[in-house]
Amino acid sequence: MAGTYDAIIIGGGHNGLVAGAYFARAGARAVVLEARHKTGGAADTSAPFPNHPEIKVSTYSYVMSLMPPTIIRELQLKRHGYDVTPFGPYYQAFPDGRSIKVYADDAKKSYESVAQFSKKDADTLPLWEEWLKGVADVLGPLLLRVPPKLGSMALGDLLETAETAWRMRKLGVRGVASVTKLFSMSVTDLLNEWFESDAVKGMLAVNGVIGTWAGPDEPGTAYVMLHHSIGDVGDGHLGSWGFQQGGMGAVADAIRRSAESYGCEIRTNARVAKILVRNGRFAGVALESGEEIYAPIGVTTIHPKIAFLQLIDRVELPPDFVRDIENWRTRSGVVKINVAMSELPDFIADPGKELQDHHTGSVELCFSTDYAERAFQDAHMEKKAATRPFVDGVIPTTLDKKLCPEGIHIFSMYSQWVPHEWSKEPHREELEAYADRCIDEYTALAPNFKSAVIDRQIIGPYDMEQELGLIGGNIFHGELAVDQLFHMRPAPGYADYRTPIRGLYHGSSATHAGGGVNGIPGWQAFRAAVKDRALKKK
């Protein structure tokens, strides 16, 4: 029957495409339904400048990390265009003419750079990286495991809990203490235990606040730092990130091509208006057009507040689950600014417009943890856009030659914070002024910056919510807070990629391992269906 499938995947972002690819690879007749005119969601490449259609940007997400080699290999993504180049050092220039460069593969250069600010910190940096790697080596693999149902007395759940605890034995007494610190401490307090230089701590704090509605002084931000430090794009370096050739949209395109090669049907402009439930079981979906599509298996990869509070009649769901999703925190305050430039920034600390290694990595704007905390408090307490924004910047065109013509560069700013309430209104004028301040801050470090700007694109929380369904503009579909991680993500008892509706699975970034373009939630939703024997063998 034309309107009947083995599996329906709601949402054509990278997780939806991964789920669709796996179902089709297993022989299922699968369809991915995407509301927008294109697939990929936040993994997107676009040409946003009407006067410069030849210039492309990674629209929302901007760097690649955390995708497991298993997914890359099994879906043959490299054959379909997945091509990630690891990028250069973490770089922070300062108004006094000094700079810090921290390399993933050159301890000597990192030492010499950090020693300008503190010889003690230079000596400490390798110990810090070794400590962080030790914790990541144990916790990293947990991103690929289904969280146990802690508190359940069912035999199977008790065995899974015991197995997880057994794996944690590798940490030892000191390791457990380290994990406790990471889950409970602020990144500021943690860094204060290790380092003395404000400049060094400011640079290292960046990963603790990316995409987070919390300043570095907030408890729990130490874990956010670890989450972003686990990344490995295949070169074996802790915290290694990279640029996809052709921008982040090319990642989604590679997954889509893989899915289609296995026979998965991809439909765009196919917005789901309702999830159909019959006797507590998933039955299919009704599209906004009025068309109904049926299948015994469904996977939602869209925001849980949309999937469970808007598309399903609440009487079909347990009251506790509804309450948990209602209380699911999904604030942001992030502003993405894509700047087209006629030349590379000429930093006072490291002069030259020619390509140098500091142009190829993260070009930060975070002079200290106090600097970042002040930016957060502007948005949180004073309800205004940060006077001096924090920015995680990259220049992908230094290593990706497919985005722009020769000589043109994209400076991608992932900036914070504006009030999270701005997700409800556009705030265009305030965002323009905010972007001006970001550019002015960089211009103070690289005097040619402002004059080199050709055009810019400003994407605020409102745009992310309206364009992508990211409630609150939160890129993780939910804050990476301690009470929203692991067995709590997105609700107690439902962190195993299942939902209260039989046959409906959850594979959005609001599930465990979500956050970053990694595909794990979509992969795990498929695996849950296989484990339940919901997917009939062909």
C-alpha positions in Angstrom: 0.0 0.0 0.0 1.3 3.4 -1.0 0.8 5.0 2.5 2.1 2.0 4.5 5.6 1.6 5.7 7.6 -0.5 8.2 9.0 2.6 9.9 8.2 6.3 9.9 10.9 8.7 11.1 9.7 12.1 12.1 12.3 14.8 11.4 15.0 14.9 8.7 17.8 16.3 10.8 21.0 14.3 11.1 19.5 12.0 13.7 16.4 11.3 11.6 18.5 10.6 8.6 20.7 8.2 10.6 17.7 6.3 11.9 16.2 6.2 8.4 19.5 4.8 7.0 19.7 2.1 9.6 16.1 1.0 9.2 16.5 0.8 5.4 19.8 -1.0 5.7 18.1 -3.6 7.8 15.6 -4.1 5.0 12.7 -2.1 6.3 10.5 0.1 4.1 11.3 3.4 5.8 10.3 7.0 5.2 11.8 10.1 6.7 9.4 13.1 7.0 10.9 16.5 7.1 8.8 19.7 7.6 11.2 22.0 5.9 12.1 22.2 2.2 15.5 20.5 2.9 16.9 17.9 5.2 19.8 18.3 7.6 18.2 20.5 10.3 21.0 22.3 12.1 23.6 20.5 10.0 23.2 22.9 7.2 25.1 24.7 4.5 23.5 27.8 2.8 24.2 30.9 0.8 22.6 33.6 3.0 24.0 36.7 1.2 21.7 37.8 -1.7 24.5 40.0 -3.1 27.1 37.3 -2.8 25.4 34.0 -3.8 28.9 32.4 -4.3 29.6 32.6 -0.6 28.4 29.7 1.5 28.3 29.2 5.3 27.7 26.5 7.8 24.4 28.0 8.9 23.9 26.8 12.4 26.2 24.0 13.7 29.7 24.8 12.7 32.2 22.0 13.7 32.2 18.2 13.6 32.9 15.9 16.5 31.7 12.9 18.5 30.3 10.9 15.5 31.3 7.3 16.3 33.5 5.4 13.8 30.8 2.6 14.0 28.2 4.9 12.3 30.7 6.3 9.8 31.7 2.8 8.8 28.4 1.0 8.8 26.6 3.7 6.8 29.6 4.1 4.5 29.5 7.8 5.0 33.0 8.5 3.6 31.9 6.9 0.3 28.9 9.3 0.3 31.0 12.5 1.0 31.8 12.6 4.7 35.2 14.3 4.8 36.3 15.9 8.0 39.6 17.7 8.4 40.8 18.1 12.0 41.5 21.7 12.8 44.3 23.7 14.4 45.0 25.1 17.9 42.8 26.8 20.4 43.7 30.4 20.0 43.1 33.5 22.2 44.7 36.8 21.5 44.8 39.5 24.1 44.8 43.3 24.0 48.4 43.5 25.4 49.8 41.8 22.3 50.2 38.4 23.7 48.3 35.2 22.7 47.8 31.6 23.8 47.9 28.7 21.4 47.0 25.2 22.7 47.8 22.4 20.2 46.4 18.9 20.2 49.5 17.4 18.7 52.4 19.7 19.8 53.1 19.8 23.5 56.2 21.9 23.1 54.5 24.7 21.3 51.6 24.6 23.8 54.1 24.8 26.7 55.9 27.8 25.2 52.7 29.6 24.6 51.2 29.1 28.0 54.5 29.8 29.8 54.2 33.5 28.6 51.4 33.7 31.2 52.4 31.2 33.8 55.3 28.7 33.9 53.4 26.8 36.6 50.3 26.5 34.3 52.6 25.4 31.4 53.9 22.7 33.6 50.4 21.8 34.7 48.8 21.7 31.3 50.0 18.1 30.3 48.9 16.8 33.7 45.4 18.4 33.2 45.1 16.9 29.8 46.2 13.5 31.1 43.6 13.7 33.9 40.8 14.8 31.6 41.7 12.1 29.1 41.6 9.4 31.9 38.1 10.4 32.8 37.0 10.7 29.2 38.4 7.3 28.4 35.9 5.8 30.9 32.9 8.1 30.4 33.3 8.5 26.7 32.2 5.0 25.9 29.1 5.5 28.0 27.9 7.8 25.3 27.3 4.7 23.2 25.5 2.8 26.0 21.8 2.9 26.9 21.4 4.4 30.3 20.1 1.9 32.9 16.7 2.5 34.6 18.1 3.4 37.9 15.7 2.6 40.7 13.9 -0.1 38.7 13.7 -3.5 40.5 13.1 -5.5 37.3 15.8 -8.1 36.9 16.9 -6.9 33.5 17.2 -3.3 34.7 19.2 -4.4 37.8 21.6 -6.3 35.6 22.1 -3.3 33.4 22.7 -1.1 36.4 25.2 -3.6 37.8 27.0 -3.8 34.5 27.3 0.0 34.3 28.6 0.1 37.8 31.1 -2.7 37.0 32.5 -0.7 34.1 33.0 2.3 36.4 35.3 0.2 38.5 38.1 1.2 36.2 38.0 4.7 37.7 39.1 3.7 41.1 38.6 5.8 44.2 40.4 8.9 42.8 38.6 8.5 39.5 35.2 8.4 41.1 36.1 11.6 42.9 37.1 13.1 39.6 33.7 12.2 38.0 31.9 13.6 41.0 33.7 16.9 40.6 32.9 17.0 36.9 29.2 16.4 37.5 28.9 18.8 40.4 31.4 21.6 40.1 31.5 24.7 38.1 34.1 24.9 35.4 35.5 28.0 37.1 36.0 26.2 40.4 37.5 23.2 38.7 40.0 25.3 36.7 40.9 27.2 39.8 42.1 24.0 41.4 44.5 23.5 38.5 45.6 26.8 37.1 46.6 30.3 38.3 46.4 32.4 35.1 43.1 34.1 34.3 44.0 34.0 30.6 44.6 30.2 30.6 41.5 29.5 32.6 39.4 31.7 30.3 40.5 29.8 27.2 39.9 26.4 28.8 36.5 27.4 30.2 35.1 27.8 26.7 34.0 24.2 26.3 32.2 24.5 29.6 29.6 27.0 28.4 29.1 26.4 24.7 25.4 26.3 24.0 24.6 26.4 27.7 22.3 28.6 29.6 24.8 28.9 32.4 27.9 31.0 33.1 31.2 29.3 34.0 30.5 29.8 37.7 27.4 27.6 37.5 27.7 24.1 39.1 27.6 21.4 36.4 29.4 23.3 33.7 32.5 21.2 34.4 30.6 18.2 32.8 29.7 20.3 29.8 33.4 20.9 29.3 34.0 17.1 29.5 31.2 16.4 27.0 32.8 18.7 24.5 36.3 17.4 25.2 35.5 13.7 24.4 35.4 14.5 20.7 37.5 12.5 18.2 37.2 12.9 14.5 39.4 9.9 13.9 42.9 11.2 14.7 42.9 9.9 18.2 43.3 13.3 20.0 41.2 14.2 23.0 38.9 17.1 22.2 39.7 17.1 18.5 37.2 18.8 16.3 37.1 19.3 12.6 35.6 21.0 9.5 33.5 19.0 7.0 34.4 19.8 3.5 31.5 21.8 2.0 30.2 22.9 5.4 28.0 21.1 7.9 25.3 20.5 5.3 27.6 18.1 3.6 27.5 15.9 6.7 23.7 15.7 6.4 23.9 15.2 2.7 26.3 12.2 3.1 23.9 10.6 5.6 20.9 11.2 3.3 22.8 9.7 0.3 23.6 6.7 2.5 19.9 6.3 3.5 18.7 6.6 0.0 21.3 4.1 -1.2 19.6 1.6 1.1 16.2 2.4 -0.2 15.0 4.9 2.4 12.4 7.4 1.1 13.0 11.0 2.1 10.2 13.5 1.9 10.5 17.2 2.5 7.7 19.7 2.9 6.0 16.9 4.9 5.2 18.5 8.2 3.6 16.0 10.7 0.5 17.5 12.3 -0.4 14.5 14.6 1.1 11.2 15.7 -1.6 8.6 15.4 -2.0 6.3 18.4 -4.3 3.2 18.6 -4.8 1.4 21.9 -1.6 2.8 23.3 0.4 1.8 20.2 2.0 3.9 17.5 -0.1 3.6 14.3 1.2 6.3 12.0 1.1 10.0 11.4 -1.2 12.6 9.9 0.5 15.3 7.8 -0.4 18.9 7.7 -1.7 18.3 4.2 -4.3 15.9 5.5 -2.5 12.8 4.3 -2.2 9.9 6.7 0.7 7.5 6.6 0.8 4.2 8.6 3.5 2.0 10.1 4.0 -0.2 13.2 7.2 1.6 14.1 7.8 5.3 14.6 10.8 7.3 15.6 10.6 10.9 16.6 13.8 12.9 16.2 12.2 16.4 16.8 12.1 18.4 20.0 10.3 16.5 22.8 8.1 19.4 23.7 6.8 19.4 20.1 6.6 15.6 19.7 4.9 14.8 23.1 3.1 18.0 24.0 1.8 19.1 20.5 1.6 16.0 18.3 0.2 13.5 20.7 -3.0 13.8 22.7 -1.9 14.0 26.3 -4.4 11.5 27.5 -2.3 8.9 25.7 0.7 9.6 27.9 1.3 9.0 31.7 0.8 12.2 33.7 4.3 12.0 35.2 5.8 11.8 31.8 3.8 14.8 30.6 4.9 16.7 33.6 8.6 15.8 33.0 8.4 17.0 29.4 6.6 20.2 30.4 9.4 20.9 32.9 12.2 20.0 30.4 14.5 23.0 30.4 15.5 24.2 27.0 16.8 27.7 27.4 19.7 29.1 25.3 20.7 32.7 24.7 23.0 31.7 21.8 23.4 33.9 18.7 25.1 32.5 15.6 26.8 35.1 13.5 28.3 34.2 10.1 30.7 36.8 8.8 32.0 36.9 5.2 35.4 38.5 5.0 37.7 39.7 2.2 40.8 38.7 4.1 42.0 36.8 7.2 42.2 38.7 10.5 45.6 40.3 11.1 46.1 39.9 14.8 48.3 42.3 16.7 49.7 39.3 18.7 50.4 37.3 15.6 50.7 39.7 12.6 49.9 38.7 9.1 47.0 38.3 6.8 48.5 35.2 5.2 47.3 31.8 6.4 48.8 30.8 9.7 48.1 28.0 12.1 46.1 30.2 14.6 43.6 30.9 11.8 42.8 27.2 11.5 41.4 26.4 14.9 39.2 28.0 17.5 39.6 31.8 17.6 38.2 32.5 21.0 36.9 35.7 22.6 37.0 34.9 26.3 39.7 36.7 28.2 38.9 35.1 31.6 36.2 33.1 33.4 35.0 36.5 34.9 34.6 37.8 31.3 32.3 34.9 30.4 30.4 35.1 33.7 29.8 38.8 33.2 28.4 38.1 29.7 26.0 35.5 31.2 24.9 37.8 34.0 24.1 40.6 31.6 21.5 38.2 29.9 20.4 36.3 33.0 20.1 39.0 35.7 19.9 42.2 33.7 17.8 40.8 30.9 19.9 42.5 28.2 22.3 41.2 25.5 25.8 40.9 26.8 27.8 44.1 26.6 31.0 42.2 25.9 29.9 38.8 24.4 31.7 35.6 24.7 32.5 34.0 21.3 33.7 30.6 20.1 34.9 31.6 16.6 36.2 29.5 13.8 37.4 30.2 10.2 36.4 27.0 8.4 37.5 28.3 5.0 41.1 28.0 6.1 40.8 24.2 5.7 37.6 23.9 3.7 38.0 25.2 0.1 34.4 24.4 -1.0 32.6 27.2 0.8 33.9 30.3 -0.8 35.9 31.6 -3.8 39.7 31.8 -3.3 40.6 34.7 -1.0 37.2 35.0 0.7 36.8 33.6 4.2 33.9 32.9 6.6 34.4 33.8 10.3 31.8 31.8 12.1 30.9 33.2 15.6 29.0 31.0 18.1 28.3 33.7 20.6 26.6 34.1 24.0 24.5 35.5 25.6 21.2 37.2 25.0 18.2 36.8 27.3 16.7 33.3 26.7 13.3 35.0 26.5 14.4 36.4 23.1 13.3 33.1 21.6 9.7 34.5 21.7 10.4 37.7 19.6 13.0 38.5 16.8 14.7 41.5 18.5 16.4 42.4 15.2 17.7 45.9 16.2 19.2 44.6 19.4 20.8 41.6 17.6 22.4 44.0 15.0 23.9 46.0 17.9 25.0 42.8 19.6 26.8 41.6 16.4 28.5 45.0 16.1 29.9 44.5 19.6 31.2 41.1 18.7 33.0 42.5 15.6 34.3 45.4 17.6 35.8 43.1 20.2 37.6 41.1 17.5 38.7 44.4 15.8 40.4 45.5 19.0 42.6 42.3 18.6 42.9 42.4 14.8 42.5 46.0 13.5 41.6 44.9 9.9 38.7 42.8 11.1 35.8 45.3 10.7 37.0 46.7 7.4 37.3 43.2 5.9 33.6 42.4 6.6 31.8 41.8 3.3 28.4 40.8 4.8 27.0 39.0 7.8 24.1 36.8 8.9 22.7 37.0 12.4 20.7 34.0 13.8 19.1 34.5 17.2 17.1 32.2 19.5 13.9 33.2 17.8 15.2 32.2 14.4 16.4 28.8 15.7 13.0 28.1 17.3 11.0 29.2 14.3 13.2 27.7 11.6 14.4 24.5 13.2 11.9 23.8 16.0 14.7 24.3 18.6 12.5 25.4 21.5 14.2 28.3 23.3 17.0 28.2 20.6 18.7 25.3 22.5 21.0 23.4 20.1 20.9 20.3 22.4 17.1 20.0 22.5 17.5 20.4 26.2 20.1 21.8 28.6 23.1 19.7 29.5 22.4 20.1 33.2 23.1 17.4 35.8 19.4 16.7 36.3 18.9 16.4 32.5 21.7 13.9 31.8 22.1 10.1 31.4 19.1 8.3 33.0 17.2 11.6 33.3 17.4 12.4 29.6 14.6 13.3 28.8 12.6 11.7 31.6 13.2 9.1 34.3 12.3 5.7 33.0 12.5 6.8 29.3 16.2 7.3 28.7 16.4 4.0 26.8 15.1 5.6 23.6 11.6 4.2 24.2 8.5 6.2 24.9 5.2 5.5 26.7 3.7 4.8 23.3 4.5 1.2 22.2 6.3 1.2 18.9 7.3 4.8 19.1 10.9 5.5 19.8 12.8 8.7 20.6 16.0 9.6 18.8 16.3 13.3 19.2 19.2 15.3 20.7 17.2 15.4 23.9 18.1 11.8 24.5 21.4 10.4 26.0 24.5 11.4 24.0 22.5 14.2 22.3 24.4 17.4 21.7 26.7 17.7 18.7 26.2 16.2 15.3 26.9 12.6 16.2 23.9 10.6 15.1 24.0 8.4 18.3 20.3 9.1 19.3 19.0 8.1 15.8 21.2 5.0 15.9 20.1 4.0 19.4 16.4 4.4 18.5 16.9 1.9 15.7 18.7 -0.5 18.0 15.9 -0.2 20.6 13.4 -1.2 17.9 15.5 -4.2 16.9 15.9 -5.3 20.5 12.1 -5.1 21.0 11.7 -7.2 17.9 9.5 -4.5 16.6 11.3 -4.7 13.3 10.4 -7.8 11.5 13.2 -9.7 9.7 12.9 -9.7 6.0 
